Amino acid sequence: MSELQIFIAALLVSVALLNTIANRLRIPFPIVLVFGGLLLALVPGIPNVELNPDLVLVVFLPPLLYSAAFFADQQALRRDMRVIALLAIGLVLATVAGVGVFAHEVIGLPWASSFTLGAILGPTDAIAATAILRRLSVPRRIATILEGEALVNDATALVAYKVAVAVAVGEGFSASHAGLEFLYVAAGGIALGLVVGYLLAEIRKRLDDPMTEATMSLFSGYAAFLPADQLGLSGVLATVACGLYLGYRAPELQGPQTRLQTQTVWEVLTFLLNATLFVLIGLQLPQIVDGLGHTSFSTGEAVWYALLASLVVIAIRFVWGFGTTALLRLVDRRPSQKAKRSTWRERIVNSWAGMRGAVSLAAALAIPLTTDSGAAFPGRDLILFVTFGVILFTLVVQGLSLPVLIRALGVRESGEEERNEELRGRLAIADAALGRIDELSGAAWTNDESIERVRALYEFRRRRFKVQAGKAPDEDGIEERSLQYQRLMHQIYDAQRETLVELRDGGDVSSEVVRRLERELDLEESRLEV
């Protein structure tokens, strides 16, 4: 068996095993996976694995960005667009400047290399943070802001990174040129993403094959990212724009079967991509430590600088979060803005949740080995080590302490608002169903028995939802009767599944038929709560 086959087998087994451990310990899976990668790198026989930056930026990033944008809460993103823009653009640039000054004055790196490190550490990775936030029922707005920030900040950081690296290798720098380039790259990427999204939507409107549509969905991110990247535009913003556009139009483009299939596929794919990335991060430690041998810094000094850099990026996020909030409240006193104000506790949670991830490491690995003059890129190996140290520190220290911080501050959401929203939606669609039943009751192809049976079903649902919403009294114990019915049906579905297994084991039906019938039972049972 080749080294590559051994590595792939070990990687897949590790992802499954480490995720199981994370679930058992109730620890966010990225933390366990990074540590698993560190331990895996020490196993004899495991080949040295160098994470190719193109693998992250071209292979992994487009589908992850697309799925995050496609399934995002667009109404919430629009509502908090100002906050998200301040974090995704303003905070990234502040981090570039702050880390740049630190790296130059404290570490002694040249200015261009210092700002390169700042651009590398600028973008956050919201995966670990949002996994914690959603498990602890933290207000949805915090998770939405973190996810929205992560959708856009990669683009800001990568443009800043490109400028800093260009200066470091010997190219000229012009502030006006850099600003215009940023606007061109950003606006062009967004425009291209919307065009690609529109074209894909028009194609999918004319399709009626779930497998083909699911395949198109998987490659939609690449369809936006790759052309934008080739044209020198922001592939990140192109992918996000495409995902948001298609996510907005999804109800008219996807049928029920396609929607069920693609959502399941995306859930599995995004987990595998994220899990693989975090294991690969851990696997980089041996090569990164070896690289320190080419520098004048000892391992102890490098660890110290990595710790200081971690504290710097955390401090900048806190100062930015509280500083911009104070400034905005001073200049914008509109009632609509006052209603959206967050508490100081929520700002602390948001500030502490700014963890770094795979994009930062990929950018560090992509630093050129030499400048235009042929000399070694100043501080490249130390930048790599500091980047790895910041990723490890923020993931482990912030990730493990975030649940404790949330509980200590009492930043929790009862879930009442979400339940009320769901009830309003259920009542509205029950009313819509009854309205359409009335319209169809006189149609030639319907019959009275079917109409009355369906009408009774939806009238029962509407009455139950009104009882749950407190809009009607529960005079005949409708909620208790509904729960008894659900318990009865669960047992009936279990009996049907057991019979299917017996038929399969007896050779009466094929496994394919069993899977098809099980899916139908699963879909029926999933609607019992309704």
C-alpha positions as CSV (number, residue, x, y, z in Angstrom):
1,M,0.0,0.0,0.0
2,S,1.4,3.4,-1.0
3,E,2.0,6.3,1.5
4,L,-0.8,8.2,-0.1
5,Q,-3.3,5.3,0.4
6,I,-2.1,5.0,4.0
7,F,-2.6,8.7,4.6
8,I,-6.1,8.8,3.0
9,A,-7.2,5.8,5.0
10,A,-5.8,7.2,8.3
11,L,-7.4,10.6,7.5
12,L,-10.9,9.2,7.0
13,V,-10.7,7.0,10.0
14,S,-9.4,9.8,12.1
15,V,-12.2,12.2,11.1
16,A,-14.9,9.7,12.0
17,L,-13.2,8.7,15.3
18,L,-12.3,12.2,16.4
19,N,-15.8,13.5,15.7
20,T,-17.2,10.8,17.8
21,I,-14.8,11.8,20.6
22,A,-15.8,15.4,20.2
23,N,-19.5,14.5,20.5
24,R,-18.9,12.4,23.6
25,L,-16.8,15.1,25.3
26,R,-19.2,17.9,24.1
27,I,-16.2,19.8,22.7
28,P,-16.5,21.6,19.3
29,F,-15.2,19.2,16.7
30,P,-12.6,21.6,15.1
31,I,-10.6,21.6,18.4
32,V,-10.5,17.8,18.7
33,L,-9.7,17.4,15.0
34,V,-6.7,19.8,15.2
35,F,-5.3,18.0,18.2
36,G,-6.0,14.7,16.3
37,G,-4.0,16.0,13.4
38,L,-1.1,16.9,15.7
39,L,-1.1,13.4,17.2
40,L,-1.5,11.8,13.7
41,A,1.6,13.7,12.5
42,L,3.7,11.9,15.2
43,V,2.5,8.4,14.2
44,P,5.3,6.4,12.5
45,G,4.6,5.6,8.9
46,I,2.4,8.6,8.3
47,P,3.9,10.6,5.5
48,N,4.8,14.3,5.9
49,V,1.8,16.2,4.5
50,E,2.2,19.8,3.3
51,L,-1.0,21.6,3.0
52,N,-1.1,23.1,-0.5
53,P,-2.6,26.6,-0.3
54,D,-4.4,26.0,-3.6
55,L,-6.1,23.0,-2.1
56,V,-7.7,25.3,0.5
57,L,-8.3,28.5,-1.6
58,V,-9.4,26.7,-4.8
59,V,-10.7,23.3,-3.8
60,F,-12.1,23.7,-0.3
61,L,-13.1,27.3,0.0
62,P,-15.6,27.7,-2.9
63,P,-18.1,24.9,-1.7
64,L,-17.8,26.0,1.9
65,L,-18.5,29.6,1.1
66,Y,-21.3,28.8,-1.3
67,S,-23.1,26.5,1.1
68,A,-22.8,29.1,3.9
69,A,-24.2,31.8,1.7
70,F,-26.9,29.6,0.2
71,F,-28.3,28.5,3.6
72,A,-27.8,31.9,5.3
73,D,-30.6,33.8,6.9
74,Q,-30.7,36.6,4.3
75,Q,-33.2,38.7,6.2
76,A,-31.0,38.7,9.3
77,L,-27.9,39.5,7.2
78,R,-29.6,42.5,5.7
79,R,-30.8,43.7,9.1
80,D,-27.2,43.6,10.5
81,M,-25.4,44.5,7.3
82,R,-23.7,47.6,8.9
83,V,-22.3,45.6,11.8
84,I,-21.1,42.8,9.5
85,A,-19.5,45.3,7.1
86,L,-17.6,47.0,10.0
87,L,-16.3,43.6,11.1
88,A,-15.6,42.1,7.7
89,I,-13.9,45.2,6.3
90,G,-13.0,47.6,9.0
91,L,-11.9,45.1,11.6
92,V,-9.8,43.2,9.1
93,L,-8.0,46.4,8.0
94,A,-7.5,47.4,11.7
95,T,-6.1,43.9,12.4
96,V,-3.7,44.3,9.4
97,A,-2.5,47.6,10.8
98,G,-2.3,46.5,14.4
99,V,-0.5,43.2,13.8
100,G,1.7,45.0,11.3
101,V,2.9,47.5,13.9
102,F,3.4,44.7,16.5
103,A,5.3,42.5,14.1
104,H,7.6,45.3,13.1
105,E,8.2,46.9,16.5
106,V,8.3,43.8,18.7
107,I,9.4,40.9,16.4
108,G,11.5,43.1,14.1
109,L,10.1,42.0,10.8
110,P,10.3,44.4,7.8
111,W,7.2,46.5,7.3
112,A,6.0,44.6,4.3
113,S,6.4,41.2,6.0
114,S,4.7,42.6,9.1
115,F,1.6,43.7,7.1
116,T,1.6,40.3,5.4
117,L,1.3,38.7,8.8
118,G,-1.5,41.1,9.7
119,A,-3.4,40.3,6.5
120,I,-3.0,36.5,7.2
121,L,-4.4,36.9,10.7
122,G,-7.2,39.2,9.6
123,P,-10.0,36.8,8.7
124,T,-11.9,34.7,11.3
125,D,-13.2,31.2,11.0
126,A,-16.7,31.0,12.5
127,I,-17.1,27.2,12.4
128,A,-16.0,26.4,15.9
129,A,-17.7,29.5,17.4
130,T,-21.1,28.9,15.8
131,A,-21.0,25.3,16.8
132,I,-20.7,26.4,20.4
133,L,-23.2,29.2,20.1
134,R,-25.9,27.1,18.6
135,R,-25.5,24.3,21.1
136,L,-25.9,26.8,24.0
137,S,-28.9,28.6,22.6
138,V,-27.2,31.9,22.4
139,P,-29.2,34.7,20.7
140,R,-29.3,34.0,17.0
141,R,-28.1,37.5,16.1
142,I,-24.6,36.7,17.5
143,A,-24.2,33.6,15.3
144,T,-25.6,35.5,12.3
145,I,-23.1,38.3,12.7
146,L,-20.2,35.9,13.0
147,E,-21.3,33.9,10.0
148,G,-21.9,37.0,7.9
149,E,-18.5,38.4,8.9
150,A,-16.8,35.1,7.9
151,L,-18.5,35.2,4.5
152,V,-16.9,38.5,3.5
153,N,-13.7,39.0,5.6
154,D,-11.7,36.5,3.6
155,A,-12.1,38.8,0.5
156,T,-10.8,41.8,2.4
157,A,-7.9,39.9,4.0
158,L,-6.8,38.3,0.7
159,V,-6.7,41.7,-1.1
160,A,-4.7,43.2,1.7
161,Y,-2.5,40.1,1.6
162,K,-1.9,40.4,-2.1
163,V,-0.8,44.0,-1.8
164,A,1.5,43.3,1.2
165,V,3.2,40.4,-0.5
166,A,3.7,42.4,-3.7
167,V,5.5,45.1,-1.8
168,A,7.5,42.5,0.1
169,V,8.8,40.8,-3.1
170,G,9.9,44.2,-4.5
171,E,6.9,45.6,-6.4
172,G,5.8,49.2,-5.9
173,F,3.0,50.4,-3.7
174,S,0.4,53.2,-4.1
175,A,-2.3,53.8,-1.6
176,S,-4.7,55.1,-4.3
177,H,-3.9,52.2,-6.6
178,A,-4.5,49.7,-3.8
179,G,-7.8,51.4,-2.9
180,L,-9.0,51.3,-6.5
181,E,-7.9,47.7,-6.9
182,F,-9.9,46.7,-3.9
183,L,-13.0,48.4,-5.2
184,Y,-12.5,46.8,-8.7
185,V,-11.8,43.4,-7.2
186,A,-14.8,43.5,-4.8
187,A,-17.4,45.1,-7.2
188,G,-16.3,42.9,-10.1
189,G,-16.5,39.8,-8.0
190,I,-20.0,40.6,-6.8
191,A,-21.2,41.4,-10.3
192,L,-19.8,38.3,-11.8
193,G,-21.2,36.1,-9.0
194,L,-24.7,37.6,-9.6
195,V,-24.4,36.9,-13.3
196,V,-23.3,33.3,-12.7
197,G,-26.1,32.9,-10.2
198,Y,-28.7,34.2,-12.7
199,L,-27.5,31.9,-15.5
200,L,-27.5,28.9,-13.2
201,A,-31.0,29.8,-12.0
202,E,-32.3,30.0,-15.6
203,I,-30.7,26.6,-16.4
204,R,-32.1,24.9,-13.3
205,K,-35.6,26.3,-13.9
206,R,-35.7,24.1,-17.0
207,L,-34.5,21.0,-15.3
208,D,-36.6,18.3,-13.7
209,D,-34.0,15.8,-12.6
210,P,-33.0,15.8,-8.9
211,M,-29.6,14.2,-9.5
212,T,-28.6,16.7,-12.2
213,E,-29.8,19.6,-10.0
214,A,-27.9,18.3,-7.0
215,T,-24.8,18.0,-9.1
216,M,-25.2,21.5,-10.4
217,S,-25.6,22.7,-6.8
218,L,-22.4,21.1,-5.8
219,F,-20.4,22.8,-8.5
220,S,-22.2,26.2,-8.4
221,G,-19.5,27.6,-6.0
222,Y,-16.7,26.7,-8.5
223,A,-18.7,28.2,-11.4
224,A,-18.5,31.5,-9.7
225,F,-15.1,31.3,-8.0
226,L,-12.9,30.0,-10.8
227,P,-13.8,32.6,-13.5
228,A,-13.6,35.4,-11.0
229,D,-10.1,34.2,-9.9
230,Q,-8.9,33.9,-13.5
231,L,-10.1,37.5,-14.2
232,G,-8.3,38.9,-11.1
233,L,-11.6,39.5,-9.3
234,S,-12.6,38.4,-5.8
235,G,-13.5,34.7,-6.1
236,V,-14.7,34.8,-2.5
237,L,-17.3,37.6,-3.1
238,A,-18.3,36.0,-6.4
239,T,-19.1,32.8,-4.7
240,V,-20.9,34.5,-1.8
241,A,-23.0,36.6,-4.2
242,C,-23.8,33.5,-6.3
243,G,-24.8,31.5,-3.2
244,L,-27.0,34.3,-1.8
245,Y,-28.8,34.8,-5.1
246,L,-29.5,31.1,-5.6
247,G,-30.5,30.7,-2.0
248,Y,-33.0,33.5,-2.4
249,R,-34.5,31.9,-5.5
250,A,-34.3,28.3,-4.2
251,P,-38.0,27.9,-3.5
252,E,-38.9,28.4,-7.2
253,L,-35.9,26.4,-8.5
254,Q,-36.1,23.2,-6.4
255,G,-38.8,20.6,-6.1
256,P,-39.4,18.7,-2.8
257,Q,-37.3,15.7,-3.7
258,T,-34.4,17.8,-5.0
259,R,-34.5,19.9,-1.9
260,L,-34.3,16.9,0.4
261,Q,-31.4,15.4,-1.5
262,T,-29.3,18.5,-1.9
263,Q,-29.7,19.6,1.7
264,T,-28.5,16.1,3.0
265,V,-25.6,16.1,0.5
266,W,-24.5,19.6,1.6
267,E,-24.6,18.7,5.3
268,V,-22.3,15.7,4.8
269,L,-20.0,17.5,2.3
270,T,-19.5,20.6,4.4
271,F,-18.7,18.5,7.5
272,L,-16.2,16.4,5.6
273,L,-14.5,19.4,4.1
274,N,-14.3,21.2,7.4
275,A,-13.2,18.2,9.3
276,T,-10.5,17.4,6.7
277,L,-9.2,20.9,6.8
278,F,-8.9,21.0,10.6
279,V,-7.0,17.6,10.6
280,L,-4.7,18.9,7.9
281,I,-4.0,22.0,10.0
282,G,-2.8,19.8,12.9
283,L,-0.6,17.8,10.5
284,Q,1.4,20.9,9.5
285,L,3.2,21.3,12.8
286,P,6.3,19.1,12.1
287,Q,7.1,21.0,8.8
288,I,6.4,24.4,10.5
289,V,8.7,23.6,13.4
290,D,11.4,22.3,11.1
291,G,11.2,25.6,9.2
292,L,12.3,27.5,12.3
293,G,15.7,25.9,11.8
294,H,16.2,28.3,8.9
295,T,15.7,31.4,11.1
296,S,17.7,33.1,13.8
297,F,14.8,32.6,16.2
298,S,14.7,29.8,18.8
299,T,11.6,27.7,19.3
300,G,11.0,29.4,22.7
301,E,11.1,32.9,21.1
302,A,8.8,31.8,18.3
303,V,6.3,30.4,20.8
304,W,6.4,33.7,22.8
305,Y,5.8,35.7,19.6
306,A,2.9,33.5,18.7
307,L,1.4,34.0,22.1
308,L,1.8,37.7,21.9
309,A,0.3,37.8,18.4
310,S,-2.7,35.9,19.7
311,L,-3.2,38.4,22.4
312,V,-2.8,41.3,19.9
313,V,-5.5,40.0,17.5
314,I,-7.9,39.4,20.5
315,A,-7.3,42.8,21.9
316,I,-7.8,44.5,18.5
317,R,-11.2,42.7,18.2
318,F,-12.3,43.8,21.7
319,V,-11.2,47.4,21.1
320,W,-12.9,47.5,17.7
321,G,-16.1,46.0,18.9
322,F,-16.6,48.3,21.8
323,G,-15.0,51.4,20.2
324,T,-17.2,51.3,17.0
325,T,-20.3,50.6,19.1
326,A,-19.6,53.7,21.2
327,L,-19.0,55.8,18.2
328,L,-22.1,54.6,16.3
329,R,-24.3,55.2,19.4
330,L,-22.9,58.7,19.6
331,V,-23.7,59.7,16.0
332,D,-26.7,57.5,15.2
333,R,-29.6,57.9,17.7
334,R,-32.4,56.7,15.4
335,P,-35.1,54.6,17.2
336,S,-34.7,51.9,14.6
337,Q,-31.0,51.6,15.5
338,K,-31.6,51.8,19.2
339,A,-34.0,48.8,18.9
340,K,-31.1,46.7,17.4
341,R,-28.5,47.6,20.0
342,S,-26.7,44.7,21.6
343,T,-25.7,44.4,25.2
344,W,-22.2,44.6,26.5
345,R,-22.4,40.9,27.4
346,E,-23.2,40.0,23.8
347,R,-20.3,42.2,22.5
348,I,-17.9,40.3,24.8
349,V,-19.1,37.0,23.5
350,N,-18.7,38.2,19.9
351,S,-15.2,39.6,20.6
352,W,-14.1,36.4,22.2
353,A,-15.4,34.3,19.4
354,G,-13.0,35.6,16.7
355,M,-11.1,32.4,16.0
356,R,-8.7,31.8,13.1
357,G,-8.7,28.8,10.8
358,A,-7.6,27.2,7.5
359,V,-7.7,30.3,5.3
360,S,-5.1,32.0,7.5
361,L,-2.8,29.0,7.3
362,A,-3.3,28.6,3.5
363,A,-2.4,32.3,3.0
364,A,0.8,31.8,5.1
365,L,1.8,28.7,3.2
366,A,1.2,30.7,-0.1
367,I,3.9,33.3,0.7
368,P,6.6,33.1,-2.0
369,L,9.9,31.6,-1.0
370,T,11.9,34.4,-2.6
371,T,11.6,38.0,-3.6
372,D,12.1,39.4,-7.1
373,S,15.8,39.9,-6.3
374,G,16.2,36.2,-5.5
375,A,16.6,36.7,-1.7
376,A,14.6,34.7,0.7
377,F,11.2,36.2,1.7
378,P,11.9,38.1,4.9
379,G,10.6,36.2,8.0
380,R,8.6,33.6,6.0
381,D,9.2,30.7,8.3
382,L,8.5,32.7,11.4
383,I,5.3,34.0,9.9
384,L,4.2,30.4,9.3
385,F,4.9,29.4,12.9
386,V,3.2,32.5,14.4
387,T,0.2,31.9,12.2
388,F,0.0,28.3,13.3
389,G,0.3,29.3,16.9
390,V,-2.4,31.9,16.6
391,I,-4.8,29.4,15.0
392,L,-4.0,26.8,17.7
393,F,-4.4,29.4,20.6
394,T,-7.6,30.9,19.3
395,L,-9.2,27.5,18.6
396,V,-8.2,25.8,21.8
397,V,-8.1,28.6,24.4
398,Q,-11.0,30.6,23.1
399,G,-13.0,27.6,21.9
400,L,-12.8,25.7,25.2
401,S,-13.5,28.8,27.3
402,L,-16.3,30.3,25.2
403,P,-19.0,28.1,26.7
404,V,-17.8,29.0,30.2
405,L,-17.9,32.7,29.3
406,I,-21.4,32.4,27.8
407,R,-22.7,30.7,30.9
408,A,-21.0,33.2,33.2
409,L,-22.4,36.2,31.4
410,G,-25.8,34.6,31.1
411,V,-26.0,35.3,27.3
412,R,-28.8,32.9,26.5
413,E,-31.9,32.9,24.4
414,S,-35.1,31.2,25.6
415,G,-36.1,30.2,22.1
416,E,-39.5,31.7,22.6
417,E,-39.1,34.2,19.8
418,E,-38.2,31.4,17.4
419,R,-41.0,29.2,18.5
420,N,-43.4,32.1,18.0
421,E,-42.1,32.7,14.5
422,E,-42.6,29.0,13.7
423,L,-46.2,29.1,15.1
424,R,-47.0,32.2,13.0
425,G,-45.6,30.4,9.9
426,R,-47.6,27.2,10.6
427,L,-50.8,29.2,11.2
428,A,-50.3,31.1,8.0
429,I,-49.7,28.0,5.8
430,A,-52.6,26.2,7.5
431,D,-54.9,29.1,6.5
432,A,-53.4,29.1,3.0
433,A,-54.2,25.4,2.7
434,L,-57.8,25.8,3.9
435,G,-58.2,28.7,1.5
436,R,-57.1,26.6,-1.4
437,I,-59.3,23.7,-0.3
438,D,-62.3,26.1,-0.5
439,E,-61.3,27.1,-4.0
440,L,-60.9,23.5,-5.2
441,S,-64.1,22.2,-3.5
442,G,-66.1,22.8,-6.6
443,A,-63.6,21.6,-9.2
444,A,-64.8,18.7,-11.4
445,W,-61.8,16.5,-10.6
446,T,-62.3,16.6,-6.8
447,N,-64.9,14.8,-4.8
448,D,-66.6,15.7,-1.5
449,E,-65.2,12.9,0.5
450,S,-61.6,13.8,-0.3
451,I,-62.2,17.5,0.3
452,E,-63.8,17.0,3.7
453,R,-61.0,14.6,4.8
454,V,-58.3,17.1,3.9
455,R,-60.3,20.0,5.3
456,A,-60.6,18.2,8.7
457,L,-56.9,17.6,8.8
458,Y,-56.0,21.2,8.3
459,E,-58.7,22.5,10.6
460,F,-57.3,20.2,13.3
461,R,-53.8,21.6,12.7
462,R,-55.0,25.2,12.7
463,R,-56.9,24.8,15.9
464,R,-53.9,23.1,17.6
465,F,-51.5,25.8,16.5
466,K,-53.9,28.5,17.9
467,V,-54.0,26.6,21.2
468,Q,-50.2,26.6,21.2
469,A,-50.0,30.3,20.4
470,G,-52.5,31.1,23.2
471,K,-55.1,32.4,20.7
472,A,-57.7,29.8,21.6
473,P,-58.6,27.7,24.7
474,D,-57.8,24.0,24.8
475,E,-61.4,23.0,25.6
476,D,-61.2,19.4,24.4
477,G,-57.6,18.6,25.2
478,I,-56.4,18.8,21.6
479,E,-52.8,19.0,22.5
480,E,-52.9,15.9,24.7
481,R,-54.8,14.0,22.0
482,S,-52.2,15.1,19.4
483,L,-49.4,13.7,21.6
484,Q,-51.2,10.4,22.1
485,Y,-51.7,10.2,18.3
486,Q,-48.0,10.9,17.7
487,R,-47.0,8.2,20.2
488,L,-49.3,5.7,18.5
489,M,-48.0,6.5,15.1
490,H,-44.3,6.2,16.2
491,Q,-45.0,2.7,17.3
492,I,-46.8,1.9,14.0
493,Y,-43.9,3.2,12.0
494,D,-41.5,1.1,14.0
495,A,-43.5,-2.0,13.3
496,Q,-43.5,-1.2,9.6
497,R,-39.7,-0.8,9.6
498,E,-39.2,-4.1,11.4
499,T,-41.4,-5.8,8.8
500,L,-39.3,-4.3,6.0
501,V,-36.1,-5.7,7.6
502,E,-37.7,-9.1,7.9
503,L,-38.8,-9.0,4.2
504,R,-35.2,-8.1,3.2
505,D,-33.6,-10.7,5.4
506,G,-36.0,-13.3,3.9
507,G,-35.1,-12.3,0.4
508,D,-38.7,-11.1,-0.4
509,V,-37.6,-7.6,-1.3
510,S,-34.4,-6.0,-2.4
511,S,-32.3,-3.6,-0.2
512,E,-33.1,-0.8,-2.8
513,V,-36.8,-1.3,-2.2
514,V,-36.3,-1.3,1.5
515,R,-34.4,2.0,1.4
516,R,-37.0,3.6,-0.8
517,L,-39.9,2.5,1.5
518,E,-37.9,3.5,4.6
519,R,-37.4,7.0,3.2
520,E,-41.2,7.3,2.7
521,L,-41.8,6.2,6.3
522,D,-39.1,8.7,7.5
523,L,-40.7,11.6,5.6
524,E,-44.2,10.6,7.0
525,E,-42.9,10.3,10.5
526,S,-41.0,13.6,10.3
527,R,-44.4,15.3,9.8
528,L,-46.0,13.9,12.9
529,E,-45.0,17.0,15.0
530,V,-47.0,19.0,12.5
